[in-house]
Amino acid sequence: MDDGPAFDVLARGCPSRTTLEHLTGRWGGLTVAALFAGSLRFNELRRAVDGVSEKMLSQTLHALERDGLVHREADAGSRARVDYELTPLGRAAAERLLGLIRLVESRMPEVLAARQRYDEGRESLGGR
């Protein structure tokens, strides 16, 4: 049985690279992580992802929706309401991403110590 084309994220022209960028980019990863808890409206999501601009959040959501990771649900009731939630594919990706986030958060003392050692070493070389 043919599973279709093989994808290689390390290959320049592979479409999987773009999806990986959408997921792991600054705002994509944070947006997916925020949506893991459940459906959010745009402004709720903007508050959850501290520091993201309206424009960047909108662009991020469009990219994630196009990749099939986020579902946008518009309710044209008396007051227009748009909710965003992860698709099954988005949830699977978010679970893995959250594992990485938890690892980074739990190991930050080591990261901060490494940064300090690095910076002190650079200073002793005259800032080179």
KAGI-V259787 format. One record per backbone hydrogen bond with DSSP energy under -0.5 kcal/mol. NH is the residue of the N-H (numbers start at 1). CO is the residue of the C=O. E is the energy in kcal/mol with one decimal. If there is no record, write none. Layout:
BEGIN
nh = <NH	NH>
co = <CO	CO>
e = <E	E>
END
This chain:
BEGIN
nh = <3	11	14	17	18	19	20	21	22	23	24	25	29	30	31	32	33	34	35	36	36	37	38	40	42	45	46	47	48	49	50	52	57	58	59	60	61	62	63	64	65	66	67	68	69	70	71	73	73	74	75	75	76	80	81	83	84	85	87	91	92	93	94	95	96	97	98	99	100	101	102	103	104	105	106	107	108	110	111	112	113	114	115	116	117	118	119	120	121	122	123	124	125	125	126	127	128>
co = <1	8	11	14	14	15	16	17	18	19	20	21	25	26	27	28	29	30	31	32	33	34	35	84	82	41	42	43	44	45	48	49	53	54	55	56	57	58	59	60	61	62	63	65	64	64	85	71	83	72	73	81	74	78	75	73	40	71	69	87	88	89	90	91	92	93	94	95	96	97	98	99	100	101	102	103	105	107	107	108	109	110	111	112	113	114	115	116	117	118	119	120	121	122	123	122	122>
e = <-0.5	-2.1	-1.6	-1.4	-0.6	-1.5	-2.5	-2.3	-2.3	-2.2	-2.7	-1.7	-2.2	-1.0	-2.4	-2.6	-2.2	-2.3	-2.2	-0.9	-0.6	-0.9	-1.2	-2.4	-0.8	-2.7	-2.5	-2.0	-2.1	-2.3	-1.2	-1.9	-2.5	-2.3	-2.4	-2.6	-2.8	-2.2	-2.2	-2.6	-2.5	-2.6	-1.8	-1.4	-2.7	-1.2	-3.6	-0.5	-3.1	-0.6	-0.5	-3.6	-0.6	-0.5	-2.1	-2.8	-2.8	-2.0	-2.0	-2.9	-2.1	-2.2	-2.7	-2.5	-1.3	-2.4	-3.2	-1.3	-1.5	-2.5	-2.8	-2.0	-2.6	-2.8	-2.6	-1.5	-1.0	-0.7	-1.8	-3.2	-2.1	-2.4	-2.5	-2.2	-2.5	-2.6	-3.1	-2.7	-2.3	-2.2	-2.3	-2.0	-0.7	-0.6	-1.8	-2.6	-0.6>
END
